[in-house]
Amino acid sequence: MTTTLVRPQPMKTIHSYHVKDHSLAEQGKLKAQWAEREMPVLSQIRERFSKEKPLRGLTLGACLHVTAETANLMLTLKAGGAKVGLCASNPLSTQDDVAAYLAKGAGVSVYAIKGEDRKTYYNHIHSILAMLPQITMDDGADLISTIHNQGTNTDRILGGTEETTTGVIRLRAMEKDGALHYPIIAVNDAQTKHFFDNRYGTGQSTIDGILRCTNLLLAGKTVVVSGYGWCGRGVALRAKGLGARVIVTEINPIKALEAAMDGYWVLPMNEAAQHGDLFITVTGDVAVLDKDHFSKMKDGAILSNSGHFNVEINLEALKKLSKSTRKVREYVEEYTLKNGRRVFVLGEGRLINLAAAEGHPASVMDMSFANQALSAEYLVEHGRELARKVYSVPQPIDEEIARLKLKSMGIAVDTLTPEQQKYLTSWEEGT
């Protein structure tokens, strides 16, 4: 099997890259197998898919982070009978050994290489579209937005799925404008996804990425977390657990109140900018850290992002305020401002948990990717019946994933007796 692994420089045209380095593919296989140990729900689904083949004859195009956990999702979809193509959803998130393994040992068409430039990134997306997928699978909505922007005929497409908050926001905007051409299941809306993946996964992996590329001691530092959604909650909790003083910035008064009640210092960013040693953005919006903030920061302030796109730190504004830049460590760039202060940007302002680390732990991706697999199965069965809207994951799927996860953990739960069920569904006064 071949994969398109395009070398970042020079960037001319896409060419097929035959995986000749067997040790790279073997390394990726071992990494995927290690992740599989922590993915019992997806393993149970794969076992059923192998027998029932619910995706038989289907072509599925995925634009996801190419990681060991994603490899196990691809294997599950293959086991279900699908022809699978995979490209990266972020230029820095690909694990090249995993890409080599999927191409060489798993029969997946892979179009991804860590460090690809913008042109290659979108060429890879077009390579997936050339496969004429009937189901799309996104993390950030770049695949589906490309389909819509180029006017592709979508009659063959049963539907798609979306993994992340940022992508769901984009797709709901498309639905509102009447621009969405086929139904989407918002995997991010599943409780077994955002409660765990966003809070526990993003929380841990963001701190992991920051520590890997800085070797920073968080104890005693002031960490500014911008955004107190599920991702922000997780990041703040882990920074606090490592001994940091945590400031939260928010635009939503309810979330800001929750952060304050959780014991965090809540400030507007204009004030927080003066106090922070480390800034972590997790909002999904643009220019969260902007020119007015940079000029107020301490000498040596560190800026990082764990939102999907590299737009939360206004790097263009930072460059204009700077007199020089240089790379000081892997994934660490120093900007010396005209006022003499230095600001350090991690991972080019991209997802730091994937740019400098390995992304979410496999045990939380187990539930996220179980939602992806079962949502794909649902689209095969019901896609033609659905309107061109964004749907939440059906509750029975969400509950089934929770049940399988509990089973894998050896945890049993109670069930209602007939008397209890009757009581809860009755309007008569209790006695």
N, C-alpha and C positions, 0 to 999 in steps of 0.2 A: 504494500500500500504506500502511496506517496502522500506527502504533505507539502503545503506551500509554506516554507519557512524562509521569509525574505530578509536578507541581511539589511540592517538599517542604513548603511552607507556603502556605495552610492545608491540612491533610490531612483531607478529608471523604470523597469517594468517587472511585473510578477513573473516568476519562473518556478517550475516544479523543483523541489528539493528532495532528492531521494535520501532516506535516512540510512547513511552508511555507518554512523557511529553507533554500533549495537550497544555499547556500554551506556550511552546516554539514554536509549530507550529502556534498557534494563533498569537503570536508576529510576526512571519515571514509573516503571511498573511496580518497583518496590515501594515507591512513595505512595502510589495509589492503593496498594495492598495494605500499607500501614494505616491510611485514612479509612479504609473499609472496615477495619476493626472497630471503629467508633461510629459506624453508620449502619446499625442493625435494622432500622426501619426500611431504608432503601434496599438493603439486602433481602428482606422479606418480600418487598414488592418485586424485586428482580426475579426472585424464585417463582413467584406467581406469573409474571410476565413471560418467563421462559416457557411455561406450560401453555398459557392461554394465547399468546401472541396478539394482544389487543391492538398493536400498532402495525400489524402485518401489511406490507405494501405501501406504507406511508413514507414520504420524505420529510424529514424534520430539520430545519435550519436553526442553529443556536448561536447567539452572540452573547457569550458569557465569559467570565474570568476563567482562563485555562489553567486550572489548578488540579491537585490530586483529588479533591472532593468532586470537582466537575467531571473528572474522568469516570468516577463511579456512576454519576448520573448518565453519562454517555453510554456506558456499558449496560445500564438498565434499559435505556431506550432501545439500544441494539437488541437486547434480549427480548424485548417486546415485539420485534420484527421490523423496526424502522430502519431506513437508510438515513444516516446521520451525518450532518456537516457542522463544523464548529469553527467560529472565528472569535477573536478576543473582543471583549467589551471595554478594554482599557489598554493603551499602548504599553503600560509598564506591568501589567498583571499576569502576563503569561509565564508559566514555568516551562522552559524549553524542553526539559527532560520528559515532562508529562505529555507535551505535544508530540514528541518523537514516539513515545510509547503508544499513544492512541493511534497514530498513523501507521506505525510498523506492526504493532501487535494486536490492535483492536479493530482495525478496519474502519476507522473514522476518518473522514476527509477533514483535515485540520488546516486552517489558514491563520497562522499566528506566530509571532516571534517577539520576545521581550525587547522593548525599545524601538518598535516600529514607528515611523513618522506618520503624520496625518494622512498623506497621500496613500501610503501602503495600508494603513488602517482601513480606509474606505474601499480600497481595491479588494481587500480581504472580505469585506461585507458584500461587495458585488459578486465575489466568487461563490459565496453562500447563496445569493439570490439566483445565480446561474444554475443551481441545482433544482430550481423550481419547487421550493418547499411548500407543503400543504399545511404545515403548522410551523409558526415561528416562536422562538423562545429568546427573550431579551433580558438584559440586565442594564437598564438605562435607556431603552427604547431607540437605540441607534439603528437597529435592523429594520424595525417597522417604520421609523420615520424616513429612512432611505427608500423603502418601498413606496411610500406615499409621495415623497418629493419627486421621484422620477416617473410617477404616473404608471407604475406597474399594474398590469391586469391582475386583480386579486380574486377573480371568480373561483379559482382552484383552491384558495386558502380557506381552510375550515375555521381557523382562529389562531390566536397566539397567547403567550403568557408573558408576564412581566415580573421581574424579581425584586426590584428595588423601589424605594419611595420616590426617588427622582423621576424614574421612568413612569410610574403611575400618575404623577402630577402632569407630566407631558401628555400622556394618553387621555387623561380626563379633560385636558384642555382641548385636545383634538375632538373628543366626543362632543364637548360643549359647542364647538364651532361647526359641527356636522362634517368634520373632515375624516373621521375614522371609517375605514372601508371594511373592516371585519371585526368580529368580537374578540375581546381580550379578557383573560382571567388574571386579575391582579393578585399574584401569589403573595406579594408583600402584605396584602390585607389579612391573610390567614393568621389566626392567633398563634398557631404553632410556628409561624414564621417570625412576625415582627416582635412578639413577646420575647423570643429566645435569640434568634439570629441578630436582630438589631441591638437588643440590650446586652446580652451576654457575649455574643460574637463580636460585634463592633467594639464594645467596651474593652474586651481583652485584647483583640488583635490590633486595635489602634495604639494602645499603650505598648504592645509588643513591637510594632514597627518603629515607633519613636525611640524606644530604648535600644533597638538593634543598631540604628544608624547614628545615635548620639552618645550612647553609654551614659546617659544622664541619670543622676540621682533625683527622684521626684520628691523625696522627703524634704520638707522645708521650702520647696518651690511654690510659687503662685501660678496655678494653671487656670487659664481662661477657657471655658468651654462655651462655644457659641451655638446655641440651639439646645432645647431641653425636650426634644422628642424622645423616642425610644433609644435611638443611638446616643444622644446626648446624656440621657440618664445613665446609660452603661458606662460611657467614658468618664463622667463625673464620679461615679461610684468607685471605679477602679483607681482613678487618680487620688481620690480621698483615702482609699484603702492603703495606698503606698506612701501616705504621709503628706500629701500636698495640700495646700490651701486652695480651695476651688472657688472661682468666680463663675457664675453663669450669666450669659447675656441672652435675652429673649425679646421677641416682639409680641408674643401671645400672653396676655395678662394671667390667664389661668395656669399656663405652664410656668410662668415666672413665679406665681404664688406657690405652686407646687415645689419648685426649686427652693424657694425660701423656707417652706415648711420642712423640706428635707435637710435643712441645715446649711445651705450654700449661701454665699454672698451674691446678691443679684444686683447688677449694675448695667447701665447703658455702655456700649462698646467705647464710646468716647472717653468714659472714665476708666473702664477696665484696661484700656490700652496703656495707661500709665503704670499699672500695677503688675501686669503679667510677665512672668519669666518664660512661659510656654503657652502658646495659643493653639487651640484645636477647634476647627470649624466643622460642624455637622448639621448644616441647615438645608442644603440643596439649592441655595440661592446665590446670586452673583454679588461680588464686591462686599462681602461680609467684613473682610479686612481691607480697608481702602486707604487712600493717600492721607486723609486726616488722622487716621489711626497710626500709620507708620511713623509720622513725625513726632508722635507723643511717646513712642515706646522706649523702654530702657535700652541701653547699650547691651547687646548680646541676646536680645529677645529672639525666641525660636518660634517659627510659624509652621503649622502643619494643617493638613486638611484630611478629613475622612468622609467628606461628601463625594458623590459619585463623579462629578465633573470637576476639572481643574479651573473653576471660575470663582471659587469662594474667596481666594486671595487675589487681589488685583495686582498681578505681577507686572503689567505694563506700567501702572502708576508707580509701583515700587522701583522699577528700572529708571523712570524719569527722575525720581528723587535721589537716585544713587550716583555716585561718581565712579564706582568701580564694582566689579563682581568677580568672584573666583570660587572654584570648587575646593572645599577644604577637607571633605570626607566623602565617601560614597554616599550618595543621596543627600548631601548637605552642601548648599550653595550660600556663600556669604555675600551680602549686599552692604557696601559701605555707603551710608547716606552722606549727603552734602554737609550735614551738620556734624559729621564725624562719627556718629553712632553706627553700630553694626547690627544688622538683622539677618538671621539665618533662616532659609527656606528649605524645608525637607521634601524630598521626592518630587521636585518640580511643581509642587502644589497639587499633586495628584493623590489619589487614595493611598495614604501612607501605610495602611495595613497590608496592602498588596504590593506597593512599590518597594517597600523595604523589608517586608516579612512575607508570610505565607497565607495571609487572609484569615478568615474565621476558622476556629477549631472544627474538626470534622463532625463532632457530635451535634453541633447546632446546624451545620449544613445538611446533616442527615434529614432533619425535618423540613428544611427549606426545599431541598431537592426531591424529597418525597412528595411535597406539594406540586412541584413541577411535573413529576412523572404522572401522578394521578390526575392532574389537570389536563395533561396531554391526552390521556385516556378518555377523560370526560369530553374533550373537544371532538374526538373521533365519534363518540356516541351522540353528541348533542349539538355540535358546532353549527350544523345547517339550520337548527331551530332557533338559534340565538340572534338577537338584533345586533346592530353595529354599536355596541356599547362596551363599557368596562364593567366587568362583573367581579364580585368577590369570590373567593374559593367557596364552593358549596359547603355548608356546615357539616354534612355527613363525611366529607373528605377530611376536613379539619379534625373532626372528632376521631375518625379512624386512625389518623396519624398519631394523635395523642395516645390512643389506646395501644397501638403497636409500640410506641416509645415506652410507655409504662410497662408493658409486657417484657420488653427487652431489659428493663431495669429491675425486673423481679418485684414490681410494685402492683398490688391489687387494690381496687377501689370498691366501695359499696354500690349497691343498686337499690332502687326504690322498691319497697314492697307494694303489692296492689293497693293496700290501704293508703299508703303514703302518696302513691300516684293519684288516687282518687281525690285525696284531700287537696293536693296542689292544683288540681284542675277544676275544683268545685267553687262556685261563687257563694255557696251557703255559708252562714256565719259559723265559725269554729266554736267548739265547746271545750 
